Amino acid sequence: MARMRPKEVVGAWVEAFNRADVEALTNFYREDAINHQVAEKPIEGRQAIRERLASEFAAAKMVCIVEHIFEDGEWAILEWRDPKGLRGCGFFHVVDDKIAFQRGYWDKLTFLRLYGLPLPDTTG
């Protein structure tokens, strides 16, 4: 079976994301994957990533509109927006058709406000 290129993996990942299909999304990650959304602490392991995805989809109806997917070797870079105007980008290290590492950049405060979610308590 032919290997998928990293940008193909990320394109399929976006399709699963837009269906809010936590199980399909989880299957894109290696067992030892790390997902680091810079607004959050890194998550290690497929099961922990699954739990975070389930929690996030329970909290908000998220949609990823692809603006660009670039590829460089084992890496795919996704530039995205959502219907409410939030923008971000993600870097995906893909090894043997599975995401080994993901890092995402987006504005958490804007996300929380756009989706009517509670703001973090910064009083300390």
N, CA, C and O atoms as a GROMACS GRO file, in nm:
protein
  496
    1MET      N    1   0.084  -0.119   0.000
    1MET     CA    2   0.000   0.000   0.000
    1MET      C    3   0.088   0.125   0.000
    1MET      O    4   0.184   0.134   0.076
    2ALA      N    5   0.055   0.219  -0.085
    2ALA     CA    6   0.134   0.341  -0.097
    2ALA      C    7   0.115   0.430   0.026
    2ALA      O    8   0.006   0.440   0.082
    3ARG      N    9   0.222   0.494   0.063
    3ARG     CA   10   0.217   0.588   0.176
    3ARG      C   11   0.148   0.717   0.130
    3ARG      O   12   0.158   0.758   0.015
    4MET      N   13   0.079   0.780   0.225
    4MET     CA   14   0.019   0.910   0.198
    4MET      C   15   0.125   1.017   0.222
    4MET      O   16   0.209   1.005   0.312
    5ARG      N   17   0.121   1.120   0.141
    5ARG     CA   18   0.209   1.234   0.164
    5ARG      C   19   0.158   1.309   0.287
    5ARG      O   20   0.039   1.305   0.316
    6PRO      N   21   0.248   1.378   0.360
    6PRO     CA   22   0.204   1.452   0.478
    6PRO      C   23   0.087   1.546   0.452
    6PRO      O   24  -0.004   1.555   0.535
    7LYS      N   25   0.085   1.616   0.338
    7LYS     CA   26  -0.027   1.708   0.312
    7LYS      C   27  -0.156   1.631   0.289
    7LYS      O   28  -0.264   1.684   0.316
    8GLU      N   29  -0.149   1.507   0.240
    8GLU     CA   30  -0.269   1.424   0.224
    8GLU      C   31  -0.321   1.379   0.360
    8GLU      O   32  -0.442   1.376   0.383
    9VAL      N   33  -0.229   1.343   0.449
    9VAL     CA   34  -0.270   1.306   0.586
    9VAL      C   35  -0.341   1.423   0.652
    9VAL      O   36  -0.447   1.406   0.712
   10VAL      N   37  -0.283   1.542   0.641
   10VAL     CA   38  -0.343   1.660   0.705
   10VAL      C   39  -0.476   1.694   0.638
   10VAL      O   40  -0.570   1.736   0.707
   11GLY      N   41  -0.488   1.680   0.508
   11GLY     CA   42  -0.616   1.703   0.441
   11GLY      C   43  -0.724   1.610   0.491
   11GLY      O   44  -0.837   1.652   0.514
   12ALA      N   45  -0.689   1.482   0.509
   12ALA     CA   46  -0.785   1.384   0.563
   12ALA      C   47  -0.816   1.415   0.709
   12ALA      O   48  -0.929   1.397   0.754
   13TRP      N   49  -0.715   1.461   0.784
   13TRP     CA   50  -0.735   1.500   0.924
   13TRP      C   51  -0.837   1.614   0.933
   13TRP      O   52  -0.925   1.613   1.019
   14VAL      N   53  -0.825   1.713   0.843
   14VAL     CA   54  -0.920   1.826   0.841
   14VAL      C   55  -1.061   1.776   0.813
   14VAL      O   56  -1.156   1.822   0.876
   15GLU      N   57  -1.077   1.683   0.720
   15GLU     CA   58  -1.209   1.628   0.691
   15GLU      C   59  -1.270   1.564   0.816
   15GLU      O   60  -1.388   1.585   0.845
   16ALA      N   61  -1.191   1.486   0.890
   16ALA     CA   62  -1.240   1.423   1.013
   16ALA      C   63  -1.270   1.530   1.119
   16ALA      O   64  -1.368   1.519   1.192
   17PHE      N   65  -1.185   1.633   1.127
   17PHE     CA   66  -1.206   1.743   1.221
   17PHE      C   67  -1.340   1.810   1.194
   17PHE      O   68  -1.417   1.838   1.287
   18ASN      N   69  -1.369   1.836   1.068
   18ASN     CA   70  -1.493   1.906   1.032
   18ASN      C   71  -1.617   1.819   1.052
   18ASN      O   72  -1.728   1.872   1.058
   19ARG      N   73  -1.600   1.689   1.064
   19ARG     CA   74  -1.711   1.599   1.100
   19ARG      C   75  -1.720   1.582   1.252
   19ARG      O   76  -1.811   1.516   1.302
   20ALA      N   77  -1.625   1.642   1.326
   20ALA     CA   78  -1.614   1.625   1.471
   20ALA      C   79  -1.603   1.476   1.505
   20ALA      O   80  -1.660   1.430   1.604
   21ASP      N   81  -1.531   1.402   1.422
   21ASP     CA   82  -1.516   1.257   1.436
   21ASP      C   83  -1.392   1.228   1.521
   21ASP      O   84  -1.282   1.210   1.468
   22VAL      N   85  -1.411   1.224   1.651
   22VAL     CA   86  -1.300   1.207   1.745
   22VAL      C   87  -1.225   1.077   1.721
   22VAL      O   88  -1.102   1.075   1.727
   23GLU      N   89  -1.296   0.970   1.693
   23GLU     CA   90  -1.229   0.842   1.671
   23GLU      C   91  -1.141   0.845   1.546
   23GLU      O   92  -1.027   0.800   1.549
   24ALA      N   93  -1.194   0.899   1.437
   24ALA     CA   94  -1.114   0.909   1.314
   24ALA      C   95  -0.993   0.999   1.337
   24ALA      O   96  -0.883   0.967   1.293
   25LEU      N   97  -1.013   1.111   1.405
   25LEU     CA   98  -0.901   1.201   1.434
   25LEU      C   99  -0.794   1.131   1.516
   25LEU      O  100  -0.675   1.140   1.486
   26THR      N  101  -0.838   1.061   1.619
   26THR     CA  102  -0.744   0.990   1.707
   26THR      C  103  -0.659   0.892   1.629
   26THR      O  104  -0.540   0.876   1.657
   27ASN      N  105  -0.718   0.826   1.531
   27ASN     CA  106  -0.646   0.726   1.453
   27ASN      C  107  -0.537   0.786   1.364
   27ASN      O  108  -0.454   0.711   1.311
   28PHE      N  109  -0.536   0.917   1.345
   28PHE     CA  110  -0.430   0.980   1.267
   28PHE      C  111  -0.300   0.992   1.347
   28PHE      O  112  -0.194   1.017   1.288
   29TYR      N  113  -0.306   0.975   1.479
   29TYR     CA  114  -0.189   0.996   1.564
   29TYR      C  115  -0.118   0.865   1.598
   29TYR      O  116  -0.182   0.761   1.615
   30ARG      N  117   0.013   0.873   1.608
   30ARG     CA  118   0.091   0.761   1.660
   30ARG      C  119   0.058   0.743   1.807
   30ARG      O  120   0.010   0.835   1.873
   31GLU      N  121   0.083   0.625   1.858
   31GLU     CA  122   0.056   0.596   2.000
   31GLU      C  123   0.131   0.693   2.092
   31GLU      O  124   0.080   0.732   2.196
   32ASP      N  125   0.253   0.731   2.052
   32ASP     CA  126   0.337   0.819   2.135
   32ASP      C  127   0.337   0.964   2.087
   32ASP      O  128   0.430   1.040   2.118
   33ALA      N  129   0.236   1.003   2.012
   33ALA     CA  130   0.230   1.138   1.954
   33ALA      C  131   0.225   1.246   2.062
   33ALA      O  132   0.182   1.224   2.175
   34ILE      N  133   0.269   1.363   2.022
   34ILE     CA  134   0.259   1.483   2.106
   34ILE      C  135   0.181   1.588   2.028
   34ILE      O  136   0.211   1.615   1.911
   35ASN      N  137   0.082   1.646   2.093
   35ASN     CA  138   0.004   1.756   2.034
   35ASN      C  139   0.025   1.876   2.125
   35ASN      O  140  -0.017   1.877   2.240
   36HIS      N  141   0.089   1.979   2.071
   36HIS     CA  142   0.114   2.099   2.150
   36HIS      C  143   0.047   2.219   2.084
   36HIS      O  144   0.100   2.279   1.991
   37GLN      N  145  -0.068   2.253   2.135
   37GLN     CA  146  -0.133   2.378   2.098
   37GLN      C  147  -0.069   2.482   2.191
   37GLN      O  148  -0.082   2.471   2.313
   38VAL      N  149  -0.002   2.582   2.134
   38VAL     CA  150   0.082   2.668   2.216
   38VAL      C  151   0.005   2.744   2.324
   38VAL      O  152   0.065   2.793   2.420
   39ALA      N  153  -0.125   2.754   2.309
   39ALA     CA  154  -0.206   2.819   2.412
   39ALA      C  155  -0.234   2.724   2.530
   39ALA      O  156  -0.294   2.764   2.629
   40GLU      N  157  -0.191   2.601   2.517
   40GLU     CA  158  -0.215   2.496   2.618
   40GLU      C  159  -0.084   2.422   2.647
   40GLU      O  160   0.016   2.443   2.578
   41LYS      N  161  -0.086   2.337   2.747
   41LYS     CA  162   0.029   2.250   2.773
   41LYS      C  163   0.030   2.137   2.670
   41LYS      O  164  -0.077   2.095   2.624
   42PRO      N  165   0.148   2.087   2.633
   42PRO     CA  166   0.154   1.974   2.539
   42PRO      C  167   0.080   1.852   2.594
   42PRO      O  168   0.080   1.827   2.714
   43ILE      N  169   0.020   1.777   2.504
   43ILE     CA  170  -0.050   1.653   2.540
   43ILE      C  171   0.032   1.539   2.481
   43ILE      O  172   0.071   1.543   2.364
   44GLU      N  173   0.059   1.438   2.561
   44GLU     CA  174   0.140   1.326   2.515
   44GLU      C  175   0.058   1.199   2.513
   44GLU      O  176  -0.008   1.165   2.611
   45GLY      N  177   0.063   1.128   2.401
   45GLY     CA  178  -0.003   0.999   2.387
   45GLY      C  179  -0.137   1.009   2.318
   45GLY      O  180  -0.212   1.105   2.337
   46ARG      N  181  -0.166   0.908   2.236
   46ARG     CA  182  -0.290   0.905   2.158
   46ARG      C  183  -0.414   0.914   2.246
   46ARG      O  184  -0.508   0.986   2.212
   47GLN      N  185  -0.417   0.843   2.359
   47GLN     CA  186  -0.535   0.844   2.445
   47GLN      C  187  -0.560   0.982   2.505
   47GLN      O  188  -0.675   1.027   2.512
   48ALA      N  189  -0.454   1.049   2.547
   48ALA     CA  190  -0.469   1.185   2.603
   48ALA      C  191  -0.516   1.282   2.494
   48ALA      O  192  -0.596   1.372   2.521
   49ILE      N  193  -0.466   1.264   2.372
   49ILE     CA  194  -0.510   1.348   2.260
   49ILE      C  195  -0.658   1.324   2.232
   49ILE      O  196  -0.733   1.418   2.208
   50ARG      N  197  -0.699   1.197   2.236
   50ARG     CA  198  -0.840   1.163   2.215
   50ARG      C  199  -0.928   1.233   2.319
   50ARG      O  200  -1.031   1.291   2.284
   51GLU      N  201  -0.887   1.227   2.446
   51GLU     CA  202  -0.966   1.288   2.553
   51GLU      C  203  -0.977   1.439   2.535
   51GLU      O  204  -1.084   1.497   2.556
   52ARG      N  205  -0.868   1.503   2.495
   52ARG     CA  206  -0.872   1.649   2.472
   52ARG      C  207  -0.964   1.682   2.355
   52ARG      O  208  -1.045   1.775   2.364
   53LEU      N  209  -0.953   1.607   2.246
   53LEU     CA  210  -1.040   1.632   2.130
   53LEU      C  211  -1.187   1.616   2.168
   53LEU      O  212  -1.270   1.699   2.131
   54ALA      N  213  -1.219   1.511   2.241
   54ALA     CA  214  -1.358   1.488   2.283
   54ALA      C  215  -1.409   1.605   2.367
   54ALA      O  216  -1.521   1.651   2.348
   55SER      N  217  -1.327   1.652   2.458
   55SER     CA  218  -1.364   1.764   2.543
   55SER      C  219  -1.385   1.892   2.461
   55SER      O  220  -1.481   1.966   2.483
   56GLU      N  221  -1.294   1.916   2.367
   56GLU     CA  222  -1.305   2.038   2.286
   56GLU      C  223  -1.428   2.035   2.196
   56GLU      O  224  -1.496   2.137   2.181
   57PHE      N  225  -1.458   1.921   2.135
   57PHE     CA  226  -1.576   1.914   2.049
   57PHE      C  227  -1.705   1.919   2.130
   57PHE      O  228  -1.809   1.961   2.079
   58ALA      N  229  -1.700   1.877   2.256
   58ALA     CA  230  -1.818   1.888   2.343
   58ALA      C  231  -1.844   2.034   2.379
   58ALA      O  232  -1.958   2.073   2.403
   59ALA      N  233  -1.738   2.116   2.383
   59ALA     CA  234  -1.750   2.255   2.426
   59ALA      C  235  -1.788   2.350   2.312
   59ALA      O  236  -1.854   2.451   2.336
   60ALA      N  237  -1.747   2.319   2.190
   60ALA     CA  238  -1.770   2.414   2.079
   60ALA      C  239  -1.780   2.340   1.947
   60ALA      O  240  -1.714   2.238   1.926
   61LYS      N  241  -1.862   2.393   1.857
   61LYS     CA  242  -1.871   2.339   1.721
   61LYS      C  243  -1.761   2.407   1.639
   61LYS      O  244  -1.777   2.520   1.593
   62MET      N  245  -1.652   2.335   1.623
   62MET     CA  246  -1.537   2.392   1.553
   62MET      C  247  -1.535   2.347   1.407
   62MET      O  248  -1.570   2.234   1.375
   63VAL      N  249  -1.493   2.439   1.321
   63VAL     CA  250  -1.480   2.412   1.178
   63VAL      C  251  -1.346   2.467   1.132
   63VAL      O  252  -1.308   2.579   1.168
   64CYS      N  253  -1.277   2.390   1.052
   64CYS     CA  254  -1.147   2.430   0.998
   64CYS      C  255  -1.160   2.451   0.848
   64CYS      O  256  -1.187   2.356   0.774
   65ILE      N  257  -1.142   2.574   0.803
   65ILE     CA  258  -1.144   2.605   0.661
   65ILE      C  259  -0.998   2.619   0.616
   65ILE      O  260  -0.927   2.708   0.661
   66VAL      N  261  -0.957   2.531   0.528
   66VAL     CA  262  -0.819   2.530   0.482
   66VAL      C  263  -0.793   2.651   0.392
   66VAL      O  264  -0.866   2.674   0.296
   67GLU      N  265  -0.690   2.725   0.424
   67GLU     CA  266  -0.643   2.830   0.335
   67GLU      C  267  -0.526   2.780   0.252
   67GLU      O  268  -0.520   2.804   0.132
   68HIS      N  269  -0.434   2.709   0.317
   68HIS     CA  270  -0.319   2.651   0.247
   68HIS      C  271  -0.272   2.528   0.324
   68HIS      O  272  -0.280   2.524   0.446
   69ILE      N  273  -0.222   2.430   0.252
   69ILE     CA  274  -0.146   2.321   0.312
   69ILE      C  275  -0.016   2.312   0.235
   69ILE      O  276  -0.014   2.288   0.115
   70PHE      N  277   0.093   2.332   0.306
   70PHE     CA  278   0.226   2.325   0.247
   70PHE      C  279   0.293   2.197   0.296
   70PHE      O  280   0.254   2.140   0.398
   71GLU      N  281   0.392   2.152   0.222
   71GLU     CA  282   0.462   2.029   0.260
   71GLU      C  283   0.612   2.049   0.242
   71GLU      O  284   0.657   2.110   0.145
   72ASP      N  285   0.688   1.997   0.338
   72ASP     CA  286   0.834   1.998   0.330
   72ASP      C  287   0.884   1.869   0.394
   72ASP      O  288   0.888   1.859   0.517
   73GLY      N  289   0.921   1.773   0.314
   73GLY     CA  290   0.968   1.644   0.366
   73GLY      C  291   0.858   1.575   0.443
   73GLY      O  292   0.749   1.550   0.390
   74GLU      N  293   0.886   1.543   0.570
   74GLU     CA  294   0.788   1.474   0.655
   74GLU      C  295   0.693   1.572   0.725
   74GLU      O  296   0.614   1.531   0.810
   75TRP      N  297   0.699   1.698   0.691
   75TRP     CA  298   0.618   1.800   0.757
   75TRP      C  299   0.509   1.855   0.664
   75TRP      O  300   0.531   1.873   0.544
   76ALA      N  301   0.393   1.880   0.723
   76ALA     CA  302   0.286   1.953   0.654
   76ALA      C  303   0.252   2.073   0.741
   76ALA      O  304   0.248   2.064   0.864
   77ILE      N  305   0.227   2.186   0.677
   77ILE     CA  306   0.192   2.309   0.747
   77ILE      C  307   0.054   2.352   0.698
   77ILE      O  308   0.031   2.370   0.578
   78LEU      N  309  -0.037   2.367   0.792
   78LEU     CA  310  -0.176   2.402   0.763
   78LEU      C  311  -0.202   2.545   0.807
   78LEU      O  312  -0.184   2.580   0.923
   79GLU      N  313  -0.245   2.627   0.713
   79GLU     CA  314  -0.293   2.761   0.745
   79GLU      C  315  -0.445   2.756   0.734
   79GLU      O  316  -0.498   2.716   0.631
   80TRP      N  317  -0.515   2.798   0.841
   80TRP     CA  318  -0.659   2.780   0.846
   80TRP      C  319  -0.730   2.904   0.901
   80TRP      O  320  -0.668   2.995   0.956
   81ARG      N  321  -0.861   2.900   0.884
   81ARG     CA  322  -0.951   2.998   0.947
   81ARG      C  323  -1.078   2.924   0.982
   81ARG      O  324  -1.100   2.811   0.938
   82ASP      N  325  -1.161   2.988   1.062
   82ASP     CA  326  -1.291   2.928   1.089
   82ASP      C  327  -1.400   3.027   1.049
   82ASP      O  328  -1.370   3.143   1.020
   83PRO      N  329  -1.525   2.984   1.047
   83PRO     CA  330  -1.634   3.073   1.000
   83PRO      C  331  -1.652   3.198   1.085
   83PRO      O  332  -1.713   3.294   1.038
   84LYS      N  333  -1.600   3.200   1.208
   84LYS     CA  334  -1.617   3.316   1.295
   84LYS      C  335  -1.502   3.415   1.285
   84LYS      O  336  -1.502   3.518   1.352
   85GLY      N  337  -1.402   3.383   1.201
   85GLY     CA  338  -1.293   3.477   1.179
   85GLY      C  339  -1.163   3.444   1.250
   85GLY      O  340  -1.063   3.513   1.231
   86LEU      N  341  -1.162   3.340   1.332
   86LEU     CA  342  -1.038   3.299   1.398
   86LEU      C  343  -0.943   3.242   1.293
   86LEU      O  344  -0.986   3.172   1.202
   87ARG      N  345  -0.816   3.273   1.306
   87ARG     CA  346  -0.715   3.221   1.214
   87ARG      C  347  -0.604   3.155   1.295
   87ARG      O  348  -0.581   3.187   1.411
   88GLY      N  349  -0.537   3.060   1.228
   88GLY     CA  350  -0.426   2.994   1.293
   88GLY      C  351  -0.347   2.912   1.194
   88GLY      O  352  -0.376   2.909   1.075
   89CYS      N  353  -0.246   2.844   1.247
   89CYS     CA  354  -0.168   2.754   1.163
   89CYS      C  355  -0.123   2.637   1.249
   89CYS      O  356  -0.110   2.648   1.371
   90GLY      N  357  -0.099   2.526   1.182
   90GLY     CA  358  -0.054   2.406   1.251
   90GLY      C  359   0.059   2.342   1.174
   90GLY      O  360   0.063   2.344   1.052
   91PHE      N  361   0.151   2.285   1.249
   91PHE     CA  362   0.265   2.213   1.194
   91PHE      C  363   0.251   2.067   1.233
   91PHE      O  364   0.232   2.036   1.351
   92PHE      N  365   0.259   1.978   1.137
   92PHE     CA  366   0.237   1.836   1.159
   92PHE      C  367   0.359   1.758   1.110
   92PHE      O  368   0.394   1.766   0.992
   93HIS      N  369   0.423   1.682   1.200
   93HIS     CA  370   0.531   1.592   1.159
   93HIS      C  371   0.466   1.455   1.138
   93HIS      O  372   0.415   1.394   1.232
   94VAL      N  373   0.469   1.409   1.014
   94VAL     CA  374   0.401   1.285   0.976
   94VAL      C  375   0.505   1.179   0.945
   94VAL      O  376   0.592   1.198   0.859
   95VAL      N  377   0.496   1.067   1.016
   95VAL     CA  378   0.588   0.955   0.997
   95VAL      C  379   0.504   0.830   0.970
   95VAL      O  380   0.419   0.793   1.051
   96ASP      N  381   0.528   0.766   0.857
   96ASP     CA  382   0.455   0.643   0.821
   96ASP      C  383   0.303   0.662   0.830
   96ASP      O  384   0.233   0.581   0.890
   97ASP      N  385   0.254   0.770   0.772
   97ASP     CA  386   0.111   0.800   0.763
   97ASP      C  387   0.045   0.839   0.896
   97ASP      O  388  -0.077   0.851   0.903
   98LYS      N  389   0.124   0.859   1.000
   98LYS     CA  390   0.068   0.896   1.131
   98LYS      C  391   0.132   1.025   1.180
   98LYS      O  392   0.250   1.051   1.154
   99ILE      N  393   0.055   1.104   1.252
   99ILE     CA  394   0.107   1.228   1.309
   99ILE      C  395   0.187   1.192   1.433
   99ILE      O  396   0.135   1.135   1.529
  100ALA      N  397   0.316   1.227   1.430
  100ALA     CA  398   0.404   1.203   1.544
  100ALA      C  399   0.407   1.326   1.635
  100ALA      O  400   0.421   1.314   1.757
  101PHE      N  401   0.394   1.444   1.574
  101PHE     CA  402   0.402   1.569   1.649
  101PHE      C  403   0.316   1.673   1.578
  101PHE      O  404   0.316   1.683   1.456
  102GLN      N  405   0.243   1.749   1.658
  102GLN     CA  406   0.160   1.857   1.604
  102GLN      C  407   0.178   1.978   1.694
  102GLN      O  408   0.176   1.967   1.816
  103ARG      N  409   0.194   2.094   1.632
  103ARG     CA  410   0.197   2.218   1.708
  103ARG      C  411   0.105   2.317   1.639
  103ARG      O  412   0.113   2.335   1.518
  104GLY      N  413   0.018   2.380   1.717
  104GLY     CA  414  -0.078   2.474   1.662
  104GLY      C  415  -0.065   2.611   1.724
  104GLY      O  416  -0.040   2.625   1.844
  105TYR      N  417  -0.083   2.712   1.642
  105TYR     CA  418  -0.077   2.852   1.685
  105TYR      C  419  -0.210   2.919   1.654
  105TYR      O  420  -0.253   2.922   1.538
  106TRP      N  421  -0.275   2.972   1.757
  106TRP     CA  422  -0.402   3.042   1.743
  106TRP      C  423  -0.423   3.123   1.870
  106TRP      O  424  -0.356   3.099   1.970
  107ASP      N  425  -0.513   3.216   1.867
  107ASP     CA  426  -0.538   3.306   1.979
  107ASP      C  427  -0.648   3.248   2.069
  107ASP      O  428  -0.766   3.249   2.033
  108LYS      N  429  -0.609   3.198   2.184
  108LYS     CA  430  -0.703   3.132   2.275
  108LYS      C  431  -0.810   3.230   2.325
  108LYS      O  432  -0.928   3.195   2.332
  109LEU      N  433  -0.771   3.351   2.360
  109LEU     CA  434  -0.868   3.448   2.412
  109LEU      C  435  -0.975   3.479   2.308
  109LEU      O  436  -1.094   3.486   2.341
  110THR      N  437  -0.934   3.498   2.184
  110THR     CA  438  -1.030   3.522   2.077
  110THR      C  439  -1.122   3.401   2.060
  110THR      O  440  -1.243   3.417   2.044
  111PHE      N  441  -1.066   3.281   2.062
  111PHE     CA  442  -1.146   3.159   2.051
  111PHE      C  443  -1.252   3.153   2.161
  111PHE      O  444  -1.369   3.129   2.133
  112LEU      N  445  -1.212   3.174   2.286
  112LEU     CA  446  -1.306   3.167   2.397
  112LEU      C  447  -1.417   3.271   2.382
  112LEU      O  448  -1.534   3.240   2.407
  113ARG      N  449  -1.382   3.390   2.342
  113ARG     CA  450  -1.483   3.495   2.323
  113ARG      C  451  -1.578   3.463   2.208
  113ARG      O  452  -1.699   3.478   2.221
  114LEU      N  453  -1.523   3.419   2.094
  114LEU     CA  454  -1.607   3.389   1.977
  114LEU      C  455  -1.706   3.277   2.005
  114LEU      O  456  -1.818   3.278   1.953
  115TYR      N  457  -1.665   3.181   2.086
  115TYR     CA  458  -1.750   3.064   2.112
  115TYR      C  459  -1.826   3.073   2.244
  115TYR      O  460  -1.888   2.976   2.287
  116GLY      N  461  -1.820   3.189   2.309
  116GLY     CA  462  -1.896   3.211   2.432
  116GLY      C  463  -1.854   3.119   2.546
  116GLY      O  464  -1.938   3.079   2.627
  117LEU      N  465  -1.726   3.086   2.552
  117LEU     CA  466  -1.676   2.997   2.656
  117LEU      C  467  -1.617   3.080   2.769
  117LEU      O  468  -1.580   3.196   2.748
  118PRO      N  469  -1.608   3.022   2.889
  118PRO     CA  470  -1.558   3.099   3.003
  118PRO      C  471  -1.412   3.143   2.983
  118PRO      O  472  -1.328   3.068   2.933
  119LEU      N  473  -1.385   3.266   3.023
  119LEU     CA  474  -1.248   3.317   3.015
  119LEU      C  475  -1.169   3.266   3.135
  119LEU      O  476  -1.226   3.244   3.242
  120PRO      N  477  -1.039   3.248   3.117
  120PRO     CA  478  -0.958   3.199   3.230
  120PRO      C  479  -0.953   3.300   3.342
  120PRO      O  480  -0.957   3.420   3.318
  121ASP      N  481  -0.946   3.250   3.463
  121ASP     CA  482  -0.934   3.337   3.581
  121ASP      C  483  -0.786   3.374   3.595
  121ASP      O  484  -0.702   3.288   3.618
  122THR      N  485  -0.757   3.502   3.580
  122THR     CA  486  -0.618   3.547   3.588
  122THR      C  487  -0.591   3.623   3.716
  122THR      O  488  -0.487   3.687   3.730
  123THR      N  489  -0.685   3.616   3.812
  123THR     CA  490  -0.666   3.690   3.937
  123THR      C  491  -0.572   3.618   4.031
  123THR      O  492  -0.521   3.678   4.126
  124GLY      N  493  -0.548   3.490   4.006
  124GLY     CA  494  -0.449   3.422   4.072
  124GLY      C  495  -0.435   3.354   4.189
  124GLY      O  496  -0.327   3.303   4.218
   0.00000   0.00000   0.00000
